[in-house]
Amino acid sequence: MNIQVCKDTNSIGKAAATMFAAEIINNPRCVLGLATGSTPLPTYNALIELNDAGIVSFETVRSFNLDEYVGIPRSHEQSYYSFMFENLFSRVNIKPDNVQVPTPASTDLNDDCVAYDAAIDAAGGIDIQLLGIGHNGHIAFNEPTEVFPFGTHIVDLTESTIEANTRFFDCAEDVPKKAMTMGIGSIMKARSIVLIATGAGKAEAVKAMIKGEVDPQCPASVLQLHPNVTVFLDAEAASLL
Ligand code: PGA
């Protein structure tokens, strides 16, 4: 793992955006793996600036998002589909037809999961994947468990994740209890991975990811086995290393 400690969230956003921009400039038809949450916002803002300045064009870029809640429609303001259009897709020149967010809508949600993995494979796989990390070490919605889940699947969210996401809803009861998420295998197949963690609340998870055993109880620890991972941290998130 290449670990970079940066001075603040804006410098992390610029550094991560530079890696995504380099990928797009080298391969204008590349496939991006994208994330939601508070962590990626400075990266998206820096990418929007690069697009506005004409330095990067998303014209032929394709993207796949990591996850989506089960049980709220795409049009819900807290759906990850809405989040991505509000914070990135409507603000750069990416084509709406070229973006995919998991859509758990069929009567058999497993069909949606199988179709999502097949679509990623058909696009040639993910060239560069953006990740945050949960307080419990989750990546995407791969929660601590007994075995690393391989492909896209439906997951029950843990209490810790529901609590962390309550800030986006009126109350904990309104937070969806299930999600559709890329699996650990889907994420590990990405050719390069950029993980960002900021704030003291992520310090324990960061320590377990980098210094702990590779253990599905800390899903992010699997990244120790990936050959091309860059981790951007601020001083607080790096404080236990
Ligand atoms: P956050 O979420 O960026 O909102 O902290 C990260 C995550 O849960 O993966």
Residues whose N, C-alpha, C, O or C-beta is under 5 A from the ligand:
A	BS01	PGA	T36 G37 S38 T39 G132 I133 G134 H138 A140
